[in-house]
Amino acid sequence: MTRIFSFFILTILLISGCSENQPTDSLREVAQGQVIGIEGNNNTYAWKGIPFAQPPLGDLRWKPPVEANNWEGLLEANSFASSCFQRTSSLESESEEEWSGSEDCLYLNVWSPNFSKEEIINMDKKLPVMMWVHGGGNTVGSAVMYDPSLLADTHNVIVVTVQYRMGPLGWFRHPSLFNDGSSQEERSGNFGTLDNIMALKWINKNVEQFGGDSNNVTIFGESAGAHNVTALYASPLAQGLFHRAISESGIVSDSSIEASESYLSEEGIAPSISALEVFNKILIANDLAKDEESAKVLQDSMTPLQKKSLLINQSPEVILRASSDSRPKRGGMTRAYPDGHVVLRGGIQEAFTNKEFKKVPIIFGTNKDETKFFNAMNRNFVKWEPASGLFKLVTDEMPTEIIDLDYYQALSFYGTAFWKHRAVDNPSSQLTASGHKDTFAYRFDWDELATVNDMDLSLLIGSAHAMEILFVMGTMEGRLFKSFLFGEGAYPAAKKLSNQIQSYWAEFAYTGNPGRGRDGNLPEWSSWSLGEGNKYLVLDSENDQGIYMSDIEYTKDYLLSRLIKDDRLDEMQKCEVLYGLSYGDGNGVTKKEFNRFWDGRCANKDYTNLLNLIENDTLEEDLSSQRKDN
């Protein structure tokens, strides 16, 4: 497997490391039994690999999670549990194996300040709890990647990182899997969402044993994790289980139930993967059909029980490969279904617009250069060559030149700006218009990166997708980060910015308003305002523009007007940029909006070459799925 992404991932995510010493003061009594933790980094205790649900194996596959069984004796929570089953990614492993993880993966990890049991008993007030939901396109990723110990220690919060079923094991709606007697949860297809709800239930039941306040829980996550946070925000079943929410670079669109339960059209275009097409691929993989046509005939002739039996008895490898092979054109990443029970019938958007639906304080944010992370991998935009010298230790290839800097910068701006429009500005306006005043927004702008092998990373990736995680978690002390990630003189100011971001996040967890941070000495972060007035907080270091409120809202009209006037692009390039944003399931601009743009100048141009480029993208599936949806 290529190691291209190691070049960037090593600058963004950390594999946490804790000592194996198990202090007796970390002994806790939870509903399932006794558990003892270890000494974590930064004066914390950590409990790793606590089961919050039974393994979703056998008949529990594609079922709502079942509360974990009690254990006998003492559970030594000193190591992470396996990641959920997924295609092996360089985000987590250098293994040459195609698959990694396990279906037995519903575990969570807890970090707290290193309180003794006596200190917890004598607390005047329990601490806020923050549940982190990892990203990865809902197809890859793991709680193993994150070390929130500095956040827990510095600001006296309890942080819980959770895992959930992903891909077709987490979100899947084949009609044979439920019948008239099935529960609404079983029929929903939202098993990954239900896993996160079960984790919240575990937290509510047990977190006070760790010093946490079950009546003050903040859910936060990045990318697909942020999508899952907003799915919880739009879940009637999750109401009352959390009290604040933070969406970092999230996605607020949903999967299509209709597309999931229908065969793919001849054009191969659909907004979501079809479970029927996945089943066809499984029939072929089992030598029960020789091609798609015969598989469809066979599937239509099988009884629901026969179909269900075949699905339940498949290995996870066969299921994930079948799902990958069934990806439609213009489909998005794996997302929750608006089933009307687990997630509102009107989808995530209904939670923002329905005045009757109960809401809690929320923060939305994106990074200034979200799409550069993905554009940098495209050989049409950036030249890559074999790595040389010491860089061979971390990557096979390195970027050497941005082919057309103006085009690259413009393409990245509009892709990121429309992402911000739909993930931050639009939902913030919808919530505020519905009467919800506790709506806050940010843009993360830090981009003071190093120049490596004559490539200026601040231009290549800038404040790219996932970069803010390093600042939220605060773990940037390693020599690798100081010498490789940060530009000259950038580290002290970056570290200060990380402290400020943590302070805002913690104050929000404490009070539901990030305000001026925990110490009250930061610039005021005001809520989103309709019409004229401040909209969102810009987060940047004092070496650059610092922290300030911006009143510039990214509406479609604003962005389309800016595109027309952008002198970095010629007419065809402007049309191509917008065509790319119209590709997919309407997350950028609709076909109607595209055809009306610029008095119809773009409507009848030939986009064959661009279409071939988009539909023959050769990036890793897990990352390309994020790019297509985002």
PyMOL commands that set and color helices and strands:
alter all, ss='L'
color gray80, all
select helices_A, chain A and resi 6-9+24-26+58-60+117-121+143-145+149-155+167-170+175-177+184-188+191-210+224-233+236-238+257-260+275-285+292-301+304-312+316-325+347-353+372-375+389-393+405-433+457-460+467-473+479-485+491-511+556-565+571-582+591-600+608-615+621-629
alter helices_A, ss='H'
color red, helices_A
select strands_A, chain A and resi 27-30+33-36+38-40+44-51+74-76+86-87+99-100+107-113+127-133+158-162+212-222+244-248+362-367+382-386+397-402+439-444+451-452+455-456+536-539+548-550
alter strands_A, ss='S'
color yellow, strands_A
deselect
rebuild
show_as cartoon
